[in-house]
Amino acid sequence: MRKTGMVSLVGAGPGDPELITVKGLRLLEQADVVVYDRLASRQLLERVPSKARRIDVGKAPGNHRWPQNRIQTLLIAEARRGRRVVRLKGGDPFVFGRGGEECEALVRADVPFEVVPGVSSAVAAPAYAGIPLTHRRYTSAFAVVTGHACGENSSDLDWAALARIGTLVILMGLGRLESIVSTLCAHGASASTPVAIISRATRTDQRVIRGTLADIVRQAGGVRSPATIVVGRVAELGEPLSWFDTGAAELAREDVVA
């Protein structure tokens, strides 16, 4: 009987293909099967062996053609065929990536697995916008929530606490921006609190919108997803500390090539 293979849950990072870990890239280059999300970089997929099977299981808003249970069944089936399976996930597998659910399914099926952390957009997007999540003069704490838990399904979130925290990072919240802003203000956040929205972070078409809780909804018209929302005083540091939009990233790439 053929030995069961292995499933590696690999974080691909937020978009820039160079932000994947060395281990994650090695596993991609050795994979027999790669099961990848919608936001996976095409440059990373080019590193997959030509003989490997590539399976797109990406979910778009309102279009989940691959339900989660089907993805988990696929991972188990491919591993039981003795294959080295890479589950390539945007950001980090355990930060709103449903990696925990996939690991639970693999445990139940007695399939070996490993988790390779990735750079989450929760930290990468602010960094590429020049926003330090913590700063000695501003805050020593930050929280990360998903926009899917905001609005009508937000009963499990302590909005009064979130409104007081130094830095609040909201992932996948662009479609609920107006509700998020009104909820924060209703729970004590000042309308003058700085806000930044980083669209398509770490990519060449990254765009940053800056404002306050009072005007950010008006300014965010036309912003593309994926987008990361940062609320807090540190957001106002983004403009003076901006580096990605000044050409520094391109200079760094030139140094690597040289």
Stockholm file with secondary structure:
# STOCKHOLM 1.0

chainA/1-258         MRKTGMVSLVGAGPGDPELITVKGLRLLEQADVVVYDRLASRQLLERVPSKARRIDVGKAPGNHRWPQNRIQTLLIAEARRGRRVVRLKGGDPFVFGRGGEECEALVRADVPFEVVPGVSSAVAAPAYAGIPLTHRRYTSAFAVVTGHACGENSSDLDWAALARIGTLVILMGLGRLESIVSTLCAHGASASTPVAIISRATRTDQRVIRGTLADIVRQAGGVRSPATIVVGRVAELGEPLSWFDTGAAELAREDVVA
#=GR chainA/1-258 SS CCCCCEEEEEECBSSCGGGSCHHHHHHHHTCSEEEECTTCCHHHHTTSCTTSEEEECCCBTTBCSSCHHHHHHHHHHHHHTTCEEEEEESBCTTSSSCHHHHHHHHHHTTCCEEEECCCCHHHHHHHHTTCCSCBTTTBSCEEEEEGGGSGGGCTTSCHHHHHHSSEEEEESCGGGHHHHHHHHHHTTCCTTCEEEEEESTTSTTCEEEEEETTTHHHHTTTCCSSEEEEEEGGGGGTTTTCCGGGTHHHHHHHHHHC
#=GC SS_cons         CCCCCEEEEEECBSSCGGGSCHHHHHHHHTCSEEEECTTCCHHHHTTSCTTSEEEECCCBTTBCSSCHHHHHHHHHHHHHTTCEEEEEESBCTTSSSCHHHHHHHHHHTTCCEEEECCCCHHHHHHHHTTCCSCBTTTBSCEEEEEGGGSGGGCTTSCHHHHHHSSEEEEESCGGGHHHHHHHHHHTTCCTTCEEEEEESTTSTTCEEEEEETTTHHHHTTTCCSSEEEEEEGGGGGTTTTCCGGGTHHHHHHHHHHC
//
